[in-house]
């Protein structure tokens, strides 16, 4: 039967997946720049320069044939609920 696979990949690998598989849905998880900066700073894994590079990269549009953009800027509880609902629809 038909099965779905959920995986996390680099945006650079999207076209490779689309070349190999017929039915690829790309889910881009985003957050506002300020929220993303706060979350990255809160993790304490990257210095300010690294965080700014990640923020710049986050603004580069993702290119995919079937793209869904998920806004993860809300509270953790609301984002969890919305994300699970989205996955259930897929």
C-alpha positions, 0 to 999 in steps of 0.5 A: 500500500501507499505509505508516507514518509516524514523526514527533515532535510536541508532546503538544498536537498528538496529538488533531489527528493522531488526528482526521485519521488513523485509525491513530495510535500515540503513543509517549511516551518517559519517564525517571525525574525524577532521570535526566531532570534529570541529562541536561538539566543535562548538555546545558547548554542550559537554566538550572535554572528551565527544567529544573524547568519541563520536569520539571513538564511531564513529569509531566503525563499524555499523553492518546492513544487508543493510547499506548505508554510507553517507559522511557528510564531505562536505560543508552544501550546498553540503551535503544537496544536496547529502542527499536529492538526496540519500533519493529520490533514496531510 
